[in-house]
Amino acid sequence: MSAILKVENLNVTLHHRRASKKLVENVSFEVRPGECLGILGESGSGKSMTVKSVLGLLDKNFQVSGSAIFDGQDLLKESKEELRRLRGSRITMVLQNPMTCFDPLYRIGNQMAETFATHTSWNAQEIRTHSLEILEQMRIRNGEEVLEKYPHQLSGGMLQRIMIGIAMALQPELLIADEPTTAIDAITQYEILEEFIRIKKQKNTAMLFITHDLGAISRVADRILVMNSGHVVDSGSFDHILKHADDPYTRMLVEKRSAVMQRYRQILHGKEESSHA
């Protein structure tokens, strides 16, 4: 199956006054329908910058070169209007902090309705019906009540599930999730990851999953791309990244995750021993 998105030799340079700094250099990757490509890296690695440049979300101070072919279209050559149209229909995003994605002054139902009125041909009744169906699919109870609530009245995890539901209701060919589990607690992280796994199994949507969390990416990604300082330093399956990585930065990420899990097991084992004392 051919790639729905193929990025080749992507470069991003920031021009500020008389200085220039290359933020992303010669990045290449592709993702196919029904596949999840994970992009792993710490803050400043260039992972989010890469995706923003592909989607035309950077301002005029950034120079972007290379190619990003989405179903035959080079996104780097498209107009802002065409990119805006694609971002609301064939390409959708789930962002890091769901609270910032909703207007605090408007009810959830109104904001869902505005999105669907802009990007679909549904009438008012169809929008209401689909909105309730989305909440049900995302395992959110009391849908009628939720549609009448304001964002601050809902938990971060619930808002994130609504964001995922809205994104998938538009039936995108590519779903981009940028640090979708960072701003929520561990239990809710598990639930959100389960939603992405369910989407991958039930839909034929291509996914880009961007995160610094090796544990999260291991659960949803078919392949992993590791970025550091704007470069791709490693790529492959989770097994390759975990056991056979040659790159020092990649090994550092694996060792850091392993140390956290070892500490967690020690604490858990200690609690189990104390409970039997």
Backbone as JSON, one array per atom type, in Angstrom:
{
  "sequence": "MSAILKVENLNVTLHHRRASKKLVENVSFEVRPGECLGILGESGSGKSMTVKSVLGLLDKNFQVSGSAIFDGQDLLKESKEELRRLRGSRITMVLQNPMTCFDPLYRIGNQMAETFATHTSWNAQEIRTHSLEILEQMRIRNGEEVLEKYPHQLSGGMLQRIMIGIAMALQPELLIADEPTTAIDAITQYEILEEFIRIKKQKNTAMLFITHDLGAISRVADRILVMNSGHVVDSGSFDHILKHADDPYTRMLVEKRSAVMQRYRQILHGKEESSHA",
  "N": [[0.85, -1.2, 0.0], [0.57, 2.19, -0.88], [2.14, 5.2, 0.42], [0.28, 7.6, 2.32], [1.21, 9.99, 3.2], [4.27, 11.39, 2.39], [7.29, 12.5, 3.32], [10.16, 14.23, 2.36], [13.54, 15.06, 2.71], [13.16, 17.32, 4.43], [13.61, 20.6, 5.54], [13.93, 23.13, 7.97], [14.38, 26.48, 8.61], [15.01, 29.11, 10.8], [14.75, 32.54, 10.48], [15.87, 35.38, 11.96], [16.08, 38.7, 12.45], [19.32, 39.43, 11.68], [20.28, 36.95, 11.91], [20.38, 33.37, 11.41], [19.0, 30.15, 11.97], [19.12, 26.7, 11.74], [16.53, 24.52, 12.28], [15.32, 22.1, 11.71], [16.59, 19.39, 9.9], [17.04, 17.81, 6.88], [14.98, 15.8, 7.14], [13.2, 12.84, 6.65], [10.38, 10.78, 6.03], [7.63, 8.42, 5.93], [4.12, 7.56, 5.96], [1.58, 5.14, 5.98], [-1.86, 4.32, 5.01], [-3.84, 3.18, 7.72], [-1.67, 2.79, 9.35], [0.43, 3.58, 12.15], [2.78, 5.97, 12.73], [5.21, 6.69, 15.0], [6.7, 9.58, 16.38], [9.43, 10.28, 18.17], [10.95, 12.09, 20.8], [12.72, 14.4, 22.93], [11.83, 17.59, 24.46], [12.42, 20.25, 22.22], [13.58, 18.72, 20.29], [12.71, 18.85, 17.71], [10.52, 17.53, 16.76], [7.76, 18.38, 16.89], [8.01, 20.75, 15.48], [8.62, 19.77, 12.97], [6.18, 18.62, 12.11], [4.47, 20.85, 12.21], [5.6, 22.44, 10.22], [5.12, 20.94, 7.94], [2.35, 21.13, 7.8], [1.94, 23.78, 7.32], [1.89, 25.62, 9.43], [3.66, 27.44, 10.43], [5.09, 30.74, 10.86], [6.06, 33.58, 8.77], [8.75, 33.96, 9.31], [10.0, 31.58, 9.23], [11.72, 29.46, 7.1], [10.93, 26.95, 4.87], [11.86, 23.96, 3.28], [12.11, 21.24, 0.87], [10.02, 18.39, 0.44], [6.58, 17.43, 0.9], [4.51, 15.15, 0.32], [1.17, 14.66, 0.11], [-1.14, 12.44, -0.66], [-0.59, 12.88, -3.4], [-0.43, 15.66, -3.52], [1.8, 18.33, -2.99], [2.31, 19.54, 0.02], [3.92, 21.61, 0.86], [3.88, 23.41, -1.14], [1.36, 24.33, -1.39], [-1.38, 26.71, -1.12], [-2.26, 28.91, 1.65], [-5.0, 28.85, 2.07], [-5.81, 26.42, 0.89], [-4.39, 24.62, 2.49], [-5.6, 25.14, 4.94], [-8.14, 24.19, 4.39], [-7.62, 21.46, 3.99], [-6.63, 20.78, 6.53], [-8.89, 20.82, 8.07], [-10.41, 18.74, 7.24], [-9.43, 16.39, 5.54], [-7.09, 16.03, 6.87], [-6.56, 15.9, 10.28], [-6.07, 17.14, 13.67], [-4.98, 16.36, 17.0], [-4.29, 17.97, 19.89], [-1.83, 18.89, 22.46], [-2.77, 20.11, 24.94], [-5.95, 19.93, 25.81], [-7.64, 21.84, 26.96], [-6.9, 24.33, 25.98], [-7.84, 24.24, 23.44], [-10.5, 24.65, 23.33], [-12.98, 27.2, 23.45], [-13.44, 29.06, 26.32], [-15.77, 30.48, 26.77], [-17.93, 29.44, 25.48], [-20.4, 26.87, 25.12], [-19.83, 23.29, 25.03], [-21.36, 21.88, 23.12], [-22.06, 23.93, 21.31], [-19.57, 24.58, 20.27], [-18.76, 22.22, 19.05], [-20.76, 22.09, 17.13], [-20.19, 24.35, 15.58], [-17.73, 23.63, 14.44], [-18.47, 21.38, 12.87], [-20.35, 22.54, 11.19], [-18.74, 24.13, 9.66], [-17.02, 22.34, 8.35], [-18.47, 20.23, 7.27], [-21.42, 19.07, 5.47], [-23.63, 18.83, 7.01], [-26.91, 19.36, 8.39], [-28.57, 21.28, 11.02], [-29.94, 19.46, 12.72], [-28.71, 17.04, 12.06], [-26.12, 17.6, 12.88], [-26.48, 17.79, 15.65], [-27.27, 15.16, 16.21], [-25.02, 13.68, 15.35], [-23.11, 14.74, 17.09], [-23.94, 13.77, 19.59], [-23.64, 11.06, 19.08], [-20.88, 10.91, 18.78], [-19.97, 11.49, 21.38], [-20.96, 9.25, 22.68], [-19.53, 7.21, 21.36], [-17.0, 7.83, 22.26], [-17.17, 6.97, 24.8], [-18.42, 8.63, 26.68], [-20.62, 9.53, 29.09], [-24.09, 10.61, 29.57], [-24.66, 12.42, 27.39], [-26.31, 14.56, 26.44], [-26.27, 16.35, 28.59], [-23.53, 16.91, 28.72], [-23.07, 18.31, 26.33], [-24.17, 20.73, 26.97], [-22.47, 21.83, 28.77], [-19.7, 23.95, 29.88], [-16.22, 24.23, 28.89], [-14.52, 24.33, 31.22], [-15.93, 22.89, 33.03], [-15.53, 20.26, 32.6], [-13.35, 17.4, 32.76], [-9.79, 17.18, 31.96], [-9.2, 14.8, 30.61], [-11.71, 14.06, 29.59], [-12.24, 16.2, 27.85], [-10.15, 15.75, 26.07], [-10.92, 13.32, 24.94], [-13.22, 14.17, 23.63], [-12.07, 15.87, 21.76], [-10.66, 13.99, 20.2], [-12.83, 12.54, 19.25], [-14.17, 14.49, 17.69], [-12.21, 14.97, 15.76], [-12.04, 12.45, 14.47], [-14.64, 12.18, 13.54], [-14.72, 13.74, 11.32], [-13.71, 12.13, 9.45], [-10.91, 11.75, 8.63], [-8.04, 11.23, 6.49], [-5.57, 11.3, 7.5], [-4.48, 11.43, 10.77], [-3.13, 13.48, 13.2], [-1.49, 13.39, 16.2], [-0.33, 15.36, 18.66], [1.65, 15.16, 21.29], [-0.51, 14.02, 22.92], [-1.05, 12.92, 25.43], [0.22, 14.23, 27.43], [-0.67, 16.29, 29.2], [-2.38, 15.16, 31.05], [-3.55, 12.93, 33.69], [-2.11, 9.74, 34.82], [-3.92, 7.55, 34.75], [-5.92, 8.49, 33.04], [-4.34, 8.88, 30.8], [-3.87, 6.24, 30.03], [-6.47, 5.52, 29.22], [-6.87, 7.28, 27.06], [-4.87, 6.44, 25.3], [-5.9, 3.92, 24.77], [-8.08, 4.67, 23.2], [-6.81, 5.61, 20.88], [-5.61, 3.24, 20.03], [-7.89, 1.76, 19.49], [-8.98, 3.25, 17.38], [-7.0, 2.83, 15.46], [-7.31, 0.12, 14.98], [-9.97, -0.11, 14.07], [-10.4, 1.75, 12.06], [-9.13, 2.93, 8.87], [-7.25, 4.84, 9.05], [-4.35, 6.81, 8.64], [-1.8, 7.55, 11.01], [0.07, 9.98, 12.83], [1.96, 9.99, 15.65], [3.08, 11.95, 18.09], [5.47, 12.33, 20.59], [7.23, 12.5, 23.78], [7.33, 10.34, 25.29], [8.36, 7.2, 25.7], [7.07, 4.92, 26.6], [4.34, 5.41, 26.04], [4.38, 5.66, 23.24], [5.18, 3.16, 22.48], [2.93, 1.62, 22.71], [1.13, 2.32, 20.72], [2.36, 2.81, 18.25], [3.41, 1.58, 15.06], [5.81, 1.85, 13.77], [8.77, 3.64, 14.74], [10.19, 6.85, 14.83], [13.05, 8.47, 15.78], [13.96, 11.61, 17.01], [16.44, 14.17, 17.36], [17.72, 17.26, 18.16], [16.76, 18.35, 15.75], [17.3, 16.43, 13.84], [16.79, 13.19, 12.34], [17.67, 10.48, 14.15], [17.42, 7.82, 14.57], [15.46, 4.95, 13.6], [12.77, 2.6, 13.29], [11.25, -0.53, 14.34], [9.55, -0.93, 17.55], [10.86, -2.9, 18.97], [13.38, -2.84, 17.8], [14.23, -0.24, 18.53], [14.24, -0.52, 21.3], [16.04, -2.63, 21.83], [18.14, -2.76, 19.97], [19.2, -0.33, 19.2], [21.64, 1.87, 17.87], [22.28, 4.51, 18.14], [23.44, 6.94, 20.46], [21.74, 8.84, 21.75], [19.19, 7.72, 21.44], [19.54, 5.35, 22.91], [19.89, 6.52, 25.4], [17.3, 7.55, 25.89], [15.89, 5.14, 26.08], [17.18, 3.95, 28.3], [16.56, 5.79, 30.27], [13.78, 5.52, 30.45], [13.69, 2.84, 31.23], [14.9, 3.01, 33.74], [13.02, 4.49, 35.16], [10.84, 2.7, 35.15], [11.99, 0.58, 36.56], [12.36, 1.75, 39.07], [9.71, 2.22, 39.69], [8.79, -0.44, 39.92], [10.29, -1.23, 42.12], [9.25, 0.39, 44.14], [6.59, -0.5, 44.12], [7.0, -3.18, 44.79], [8.03, -2.85, 47.32], [5.81, -1.82, 48.65], [4.14, -4.02, 48.49], [5.54, -5.82, 50.09], [5.43, -4.52, 52.58], [2.73, -4.61, 53.04], [2.36, -7.23, 53.62], [3.67, -7.54, 55.92]],
  "CA": [[0.0, 0.0, 0.0], [1.39, 3.39, -1.0], [2.08, 6.13, 1.55], [-0.64, 8.73, 2.21], [2.08, 11.15, 3.39], [5.69, 11.09, 2.21], [8.11, 13.7, 3.55], [11.54, 13.99, 1.92], [14.54, 16.13, 2.85], [12.53, 18.5, 5.02], [14.49, 21.51, 6.27], [13.27, 24.32, 8.51], [15.36, 27.46, 9.09], [14.43, 30.32, 11.4], [15.46, 33.78, 10.2], [15.5, 36.41, 12.92], [16.98, 39.82, 12.23], [20.4, 39.06, 10.76], [20.75, 35.59, 12.25], [19.6, 32.23, 10.93], [19.26, 28.91, 12.7], [18.43, 25.54, 11.17], [15.84, 23.8, 13.35], [15.05, 20.75, 11.22], [17.52, 19.2, 8.79], [17.0, 16.58, 6.07], [14.09, 14.8, 7.74], [12.39, 12.09, 5.69], [9.59, 9.67, 6.57], [6.35, 8.21, 5.27], [3.14, 6.82, 6.74], [0.58, 4.54, 5.1], [-3.19, 4.15, 5.6], [-3.93, 2.13, 8.73], [-0.4, 2.66, 10.07], [0.78, 4.66, 13.08], [4.21, 6.29, 12.84], [5.51, 7.48, 16.19], [7.88, 10.45, 16.32], [9.86, 10.32, 19.57], [12.06, 12.99, 21.1], [12.49, 15.31, 24.05], [11.52, 18.97, 24.09], [13.47, 20.85, 21.42], [14.15, 17.76, 19.34], [12.27, 19.18, 16.36], [9.41, 16.66, 16.34], [6.56, 19.18, 16.63], [8.37, 21.69, 14.42], [8.53, 19.03, 11.71], [4.78, 18.49, 11.72], [3.94, 22.19, 11.96], [6.1, 22.92, 8.92], [4.4, 20.18, 6.9], [0.96, 21.58, 7.75], [1.87, 25.21, 7.05], [1.5, 26.32, 10.66], [4.74, 28.33, 10.86], [4.95, 32.08, 10.3], [6.94, 33.93, 7.65], [10.16, 33.95, 9.72], [10.53, 30.23, 9.03], [11.88, 29.02, 5.71], [10.74, 25.51, 4.79], [12.19, 23.39, 1.98], [11.93, 19.81, 0.77], [8.69, 18.05, -0.09], [5.67, 16.7, 1.77], [3.48, 14.74, -0.62], [-0.03, 14.09, 0.71], [-2.05, 11.96, -1.71], [-0.26, 13.51, -4.68], [-0.26, 17.1, -3.36], [2.93, 18.78, -2.18], [1.77, 20.48, 1.0], [4.81, 22.77, 1.01], [3.64, 24.32, -2.25], [-0.05, 24.71, -1.41], [-1.75, 28.0, -0.54], [-2.76, 28.85, 3.02], [-6.41, 28.5, 2.01], [-5.91, 24.98, 0.63], [-3.91, 23.93, 3.69], [-6.64, 25.29, 5.96], [-9.22, 23.28, 4.01], [-7.15, 20.1, 4.24], [-6.48, 20.57, 7.98], [-10.19, 20.65, 8.71], [-11.18, 17.66, 6.65], [-8.67, 15.18, 5.24], [-6.05, 15.95, 7.9], [-7.03, 16.49, 11.54], [-5.06, 17.14, 14.73], [-5.31, 16.33, 18.42], [-3.16, 18.7, 20.47], [-1.34, 18.52, 23.79], [-3.6, 20.57, 26.04], [-7.3, 20.1, 25.28], [-8.3, 23.03, 27.5], [-6.6, 25.48, 25.13], [-8.48, 24.05, 22.13], [-11.9, 25.04, 23.45], [-13.24, 28.56, 23.92], [-14.08, 28.94, 27.64], [-17.02, 31.24, 26.83], [-18.99, 28.76, 24.72], [-20.71, 25.5, 25.52], [-19.22, 22.25, 24.22], [-22.23, 21.6, 21.99], [-21.95, 25.03, 20.34], [-18.26, 24.52, 19.61], [-18.81, 21.07, 18.14], [-21.65, 22.46, 16.02], [-19.47, 25.29, 14.71], [-16.73, 22.86, 13.69], [-19.13, 20.55, 11.87], [-20.99, 23.42, 10.21], [-17.67, 24.64, 8.8], [-16.3, 21.31, 7.59], [-19.36, 19.21, 6.71], [-22.68, 19.57, 4.89], [-24.71, 18.43, 7.91], [-27.81, 20.4, 8.88], [-28.53, 21.43, 12.47], [-30.37, 18.22, 13.38], [-27.66, 16.04, 11.84], [-25.0, 17.98, 13.74], [-26.83, 17.4, 17.02], [-27.26, 13.69, 16.27], [-23.63, 13.23, 15.26], [-22.41, 15.16, 18.31], [-24.28, 12.8, 20.64], [-23.03, 9.78, 18.71], [-19.45, 11.02, 19.06], [-19.77, 11.36, 22.82], [-21.2, 7.84, 23.02], [-18.39, 6.43, 20.85], [-15.85, 8.13, 23.12], [-17.51, 6.45, 26.13], [-18.79, 9.75, 27.55], [-22.03, 9.36, 29.48], [-24.95, 11.79, 29.71], [-24.26, 13.29, 26.28], [-27.11, 15.8, 26.38], [-25.76, 17.25, 29.63], [-22.17, 17.31, 28.37], [-23.14, 19.32, 25.28], [-24.58, 22.01, 27.57], [-21.45, 22.29, 29.72], [-18.56, 24.74, 29.41], [-14.99, 23.44, 28.99], [-13.95, 24.23, 32.57], [-16.75, 21.98, 33.83], [-15.16, 18.9, 32.23], [-11.95, 17.04, 33.04], [-8.9, 17.2, 30.81], [-9.35, 13.56, 29.86], [-12.97, 14.1, 28.85], [-12.04, 17.14, 26.74], [-9.28, 15.1, 25.08], [-11.74, 12.34, 24.22], [-14.09, 14.93, 22.73], [-11.22, 16.31, 20.66], [-10.42, 12.83, 19.35], [-14.09, 12.24, 18.59], [-14.39, 15.49, 16.64], [-11.22, 14.73, 14.7], [-12.37, 11.24, 13.72], [-15.94, 12.36, 12.89], [-14.47, 14.37, 10.02], [-13.23, 11.03, 8.61], [-9.64, 12.15, 8.0], [-7.12, 10.2, 5.99], [-4.38, 11.4, 8.35], [-4.7, 12.0, 12.1], [-1.87, 13.84, 13.85], [-1.64, 13.58, 17.64], [0.89, 16.01, 19.14], [1.74, 15.03, 22.75], [-1.9, 14.0, 23.39], [-1.2, 12.37, 26.78], [1.16, 14.93, 28.33], [-1.29, 17.18, 30.18], [-3.41, 14.44, 31.79], [-3.0, 12.0, 34.68], [-1.69, 8.44, 34.3], [-5.08, 6.7, 34.45], [-6.55, 9.03, 31.84], [-3.42, 8.59, 29.7], [-4.16, 4.87, 29.6], [-7.75, 5.52, 28.51], [-6.69, 7.98, 25.79], [-4.11, 5.53, 24.43], [-6.83, 2.89, 24.33], [-8.88, 5.24, 22.11], [-5.98, 5.62, 19.67], [-5.47, 1.85, 19.6], [-9.19, 1.37, 18.91], [-9.07, 3.92, 16.08], [-6.08, 2.17, 14.54], [-7.84, -1.19, 14.64], [-11.28, -0.05, 13.43], [-10.38, 2.65, 10.9], [-7.96, 2.79, 8.0], [-6.63, 6.15, 9.12], [-2.92, 6.93, 8.94], [-1.6, 8.34, 12.21], [1.37, 10.42, 13.33], [1.84, 10.12, 17.1], [4.28, 12.69, 18.49], [5.56, 12.31, 22.04], [8.53, 12.27, 24.41], [7.1, 9.2, 26.18], [8.63, 5.92, 25.03], [6.04, 3.96, 27.0], [3.11, 5.69, 25.29], [4.57, 5.41, 21.81], [5.33, 1.71, 22.27], [1.61, 0.99, 22.71], [0.3, 2.66, 19.57], [3.09, 2.99, 16.99], [3.93, 0.44, 14.31], [7.22, 2.2, 13.57], [9.17, 4.8, 15.54], [11.23, 7.74, 14.32], [13.63, 9.19, 16.91], [14.55, 12.88, 16.6], [17.27, 14.89, 18.33], [18.31, 18.49, 17.61], [16.31, 18.58, 14.39], [17.71, 15.34, 12.96], [16.36, 11.82, 12.6], [18.87, 9.77, 14.59], [17.16, 6.38, 14.55], [14.11, 4.59, 13.19], [12.54, 1.16, 13.23], [10.2, -1.05, 15.21], [9.8, -0.71, 18.97], [11.86, -3.89, 19.38], [14.69, -2.32, 17.37], [14.56, 0.92, 19.37], [14.45, -0.97, 22.67], [17.11, -3.61, 22.02], [19.22, -2.77, 18.98], [19.55, 1.02, 18.77], [23.06, 2.22, 17.89], [22.44, 5.93, 18.44], [23.56, 7.21, 21.9], [20.56, 9.55, 22.26], [18.12, 6.73, 21.52], [19.84, 4.48, 24.05], [19.64, 7.3, 26.61], [15.85, 7.57, 26.1], [15.5, 3.8, 26.53], [17.7, 3.75, 29.65], [15.8, 6.66, 31.17], [12.49, 4.87, 30.64], [13.93, 1.61, 31.99], [15.19, 3.4, 35.12], [11.74, 4.88, 35.77], [10.05, 1.49, 35.37], [12.63, -0.19, 37.63], [12.04, 2.43, 40.31], [8.28, 1.96, 39.94], [8.65, -1.82, 40.4], [10.86, -1.29, 43.46], [8.27, 0.99, 45.05], [5.45, -1.4, 44.18], [7.43, -4.37, 45.54], [8.15, -2.44, 48.71], [4.46, -1.71, 49.2], [3.61, -5.37, 48.64], [6.19, -6.42, 51.25], [4.93, -3.88, 53.8], [1.34, -5.03, 53.27], [2.39, -8.59, 54.14], [4.43, -7.54, 57.18]],
  "C": [[0.88, 1.25, 0.0], [1.16, 4.35, 0.17], [1.05, 7.22, 1.28], [0.13, 10.04, 2.41], [3.53, 10.71, 3.26], [6.48, 12.39, 2.29], [9.55, 13.36, 3.17], [12.39, 15.24, 2.08], [13.94, 17.43, 3.37], [13.55, 19.3, 5.82], [13.68, 22.71, 6.74], [14.35, 25.23, 9.09], [14.63, 28.68, 9.62], [15.33, 31.51, 11.09], [14.96, 34.85, 11.16], [16.54, 37.53, 12.88], [18.08, 39.41, 11.26], [20.92, 37.64, 11.0], [19.81, 34.53, 11.67], [19.99, 31.0, 11.73], [18.45, 27.78, 12.09], [17.85, 24.71, 12.31], [15.52, 22.36, 12.99], [15.91, 20.54, 9.98], [17.38, 17.81, 8.18], [16.18, 15.46, 6.71], [13.24, 14.16, 6.66], [11.63, 10.98, 6.41], [8.33, 9.52, 5.73], [5.43, 7.42, 6.18], [2.03, 6.37, 5.79], [-0.79, 4.47, 5.78], [-3.22, 2.98, 6.57], [-2.68, 1.93, 9.55], [-0.22, 3.84, 11.01], [2.3, 4.8, 13.12], [4.4, 7.16, 14.07], [6.76, 8.31, 15.98], [8.27, 10.77, 17.76], [11.02, 11.28, 19.74], [11.71, 13.88, 22.27], [12.14, 16.7, 23.54], [12.71, 19.59, 23.35], [14.1, 19.94, 20.4], [13.77, 18.06, 17.9], [11.06, 18.39, 15.89], [8.14, 17.45, 16.03], [6.8, 20.2, 15.53], [8.24, 21.03, 13.04], [7.09, 18.98, 11.22], [4.16, 19.85, 11.41], [4.38, 22.72, 10.6], [5.38, 22.22, 7.78], [2.99, 20.72, 6.72], [0.83, 23.08, 7.51], [1.48, 26.04, 8.24], [2.6, 27.23, 11.21], [4.59, 29.69, 10.2], [6.05, 32.37, 9.29], [8.42, 33.97, 8.01], [10.82, 32.58, 9.52], [10.58, 29.91, 7.55], [11.83, 27.49, 5.69], [11.07, 25.03, 3.39], [12.1, 21.88, 2.04], [10.6, 19.51, 0.13], [7.91, 17.27, 0.95], [4.46, 16.32, 0.93], [2.35, 14.04, 0.12], [-1.0, 13.72, -0.4], [-1.84, 12.71, -3.02], [-0.05, 15.01, -4.62], [0.99, 17.4, -2.53], [2.45, 19.88, -1.24], [2.63, 21.73, 1.13], [4.61, 23.79, -0.09], [2.19, 24.81, -2.31], [-0.28, 26.07, -0.75], [-2.24, 27.81, 0.89], [-4.22, 28.41, 3.06], [-6.6, 27.0, 1.8], [-5.45, 24.18, 1.83], [-4.94, 24.0, 4.81], [-7.8, 24.33, 5.67], [-8.84, 21.83, 4.31], [-7.09, 19.79, 5.73], [-7.82, 20.35, 8.66], [-10.99, 19.49, 8.16], [-10.34, 16.39, 6.49], [-7.52, 14.95, 6.22], [-6.59, 16.61, 9.17], [-5.96, 16.31, 12.62], [-5.69, 17.03, 16.11], [-4.1, 16.89, 19.14], [-2.92, 18.33, 21.93], [-2.3, 18.87, 24.91], [-5.02, 20.83, 25.54], [-8.0, 21.36, 25.76], [-8.06, 24.25, 26.62], [-7.27, 25.39, 23.76], [-9.95, 24.44, 22.15], [-12.0, 26.47, 23.97], [-13.99, 28.48, 25.25], [-15.44, 29.62, 27.73], [-18.19, 30.55, 26.15], [-19.16, 27.32, 25.19], [-20.08, 24.5, 24.54], [-20.05, 21.98, 22.97], [-22.14, 22.66, 20.91], [-20.64, 24.94, 19.57], [-18.17, 23.33, 18.66], [-19.64, 21.42, 16.91], [-20.95, 23.4, 15.05], [-18.44, 24.57, 13.84], [-17.38, 22.07, 12.56], [-19.84, 21.38, 10.8], [-19.97, 23.94, 9.2], [-17.14, 23.57, 7.85], [-17.16, 20.19, 7.03], [-20.58, 19.88, 6.09], [-23.87, 19.21, 5.76], [-25.59, 19.62, 8.26], [-27.8, 20.37, 10.41], [-28.91, 20.15, 13.21], [-29.31, 17.13, 13.24], [-26.45, 16.32, 12.72], [-25.26, 17.55, 15.18], [-26.74, 15.88, 17.18], [-25.83, 13.16, 16.26], [-22.84, 13.59, 16.52], [-22.67, 14.18, 19.45], [-23.66, 11.44, 20.35], [-21.53, 9.77, 19.02], [-19.17, 10.83, 20.54], [-19.97, 9.91, 23.26], [-20.03, 6.97, 22.57], [-17.15, 6.63, 21.71], [-16.09, 7.73, 24.57], [-17.76, 7.57, 27.14], [-20.28, 9.66, 27.83], [-22.76, 10.7, 29.53], [-24.62, 12.84, 28.65], [-25.01, 14.6, 26.22], [-26.6, 16.81, 27.4], [-24.38, 17.77, 29.27], [-22.18, 18.41, 27.31], [-23.5, 20.7, 25.83], [-23.53, 22.57, 28.53], [-20.4, 23.15, 29.04], [-17.28, 23.93, 29.63], [-14.46, 23.27, 30.41], [-14.73, 23.29, 33.47], [-16.44, 20.51, 33.54], [-13.69, 18.65, 32.54], [-11.12, 17.11, 31.77], [-9.03, 15.95, 29.95], [-10.62, 13.53, 29.04], [-12.86, 15.04, 27.65], [-11.16, 16.51, 25.65], [-10.05, 14.06, 24.28], [-12.68, 13.03, 23.24], [-13.3, 15.4, 21.52], [-10.96, 15.17, 19.68], [-11.68, 12.49, 18.57], [-14.4, 13.19, 17.46], [-13.47, 15.22, 15.46], [-11.61, 13.54, 13.84], [-13.72, 11.36, 13.01], [-15.8, 12.99, 11.51], [-13.89, 13.38, 9.01], [-11.93, 11.39, 7.88], [-8.89, 10.96, 7.44], [-5.84, 10.18, 6.81], [-4.75, 12.09, 9.65], [-3.35, 12.24, 12.75], [-2.14, 14.12, 15.32], [-0.32, 14.1, 18.19], [0.89, 16.04, 20.67], [0.34, 14.94, 23.39], [-2.09, 13.5, 24.81], [-0.37, 13.11, 27.82], [0.45, 15.65, 29.48], [-2.37, 16.5, 31.02], [-2.77, 13.39, 32.7], [-2.81, 10.61, 34.08], [-2.87, 7.55, 33.92], [-5.76, 7.17, 33.17], [-5.66, 8.82, 30.62], [-3.7, 7.2, 29.14], [-5.44, 4.83, 28.77], [-7.63, 6.18, 27.14], [-5.9, 7.1, 24.81], [-4.98, 4.4, 23.92], [-7.7, 3.38, 23.17], [-8.08, 5.24, 20.81], [-5.78, 4.2, 19.13], [-6.75, 1.37, 18.93], [-9.37, 1.98, 17.53], [-8.21, 3.2, 15.05], [-6.63, 0.83, 14.08], [-9.11, -1.09, 13.78], [-11.3, 0.8, 12.17], [-9.15, 2.34, 10.05], [-7.2, 4.11, 7.94], [-5.13, 6.05, 9.38], [-2.76, 7.85, 10.14], [-0.14, 8.72, 12.4], [1.19, 10.68, 14.82], [3.14, 10.69, 17.63], [4.35, 12.75, 20.01], [7.02, 12.2, 22.5], [8.51, 10.98, 25.22], [7.27, 7.88, 25.43], [7.57, 4.88, 25.37], [4.76, 4.15, 26.21], [3.26, 5.3, 23.83], [4.68, 3.92, 21.52], [3.98, 1.02, 22.15], [0.85, 1.22, 21.41], [1.04, 2.64, 18.23], [3.53, 1.67, 16.38], [5.42, 0.62, 14.03], [7.51, 3.46, 14.36], [10.31, 5.52, 14.86], [11.76, 8.52, 15.52], [14.32, 10.45, 16.4], [15.34, 13.51, 17.74], [17.91, 16.07, 17.62], [17.99, 18.67, 16.13], [16.68, 17.52, 13.39], [17.01, 14.04, 13.33], [17.62, 11.02, 12.94], [18.67, 8.26, 14.62], [15.73, 6.14, 14.08], [14.0, 3.07, 13.14], [11.39, 0.75, 14.13], [10.53, -0.75, 16.67], [10.88, -1.68, 19.47], [13.27, -3.43, 19.01], [15.14, -1.18, 18.28], [14.95, 0.46, 20.78], [15.73, -1.79, 22.83], [18.32, -3.43, 21.11], [19.65, -1.38, 18.51], [21.05, 1.27, 18.9], [23.29, 3.65, 18.35], [22.47, 6.17, 19.96], [22.33, 7.89, 22.49], [19.39, 8.58, 22.42], [18.32, 5.81, 22.71], [19.6, 5.21, 25.37], [18.15, 7.35, 26.92], [15.36, 6.22, 26.65], [15.95, 3.57, 27.97], [16.93, 4.58, 30.67], [14.44, 6.03, 31.48], [12.65, 3.61, 31.49], [14.18, 1.91, 33.46], [13.91, 3.78, 35.85], [10.92, 3.65, 36.1], [10.66, 0.63, 36.48], [12.32, 0.42, 38.99], [10.58, 2.19, 40.69], [8.09, 0.55, 40.51], [9.21, -1.97, 41.82], [9.88, -0.74, 44.5], [7.08, 0.06, 45.24], [5.8, -2.64, 45.0], [7.55, -4.05, 47.02], [6.8, -2.34, 49.39], [3.86, -3.1, 49.45], [4.21, -6.04, 49.87], [5.64, -5.86, 52.55], [3.51, -4.33, 54.11], [1.27, -6.44, 53.84], [3.13, -8.68, 55.49], [3.5, -7.68, 58.39]]
}
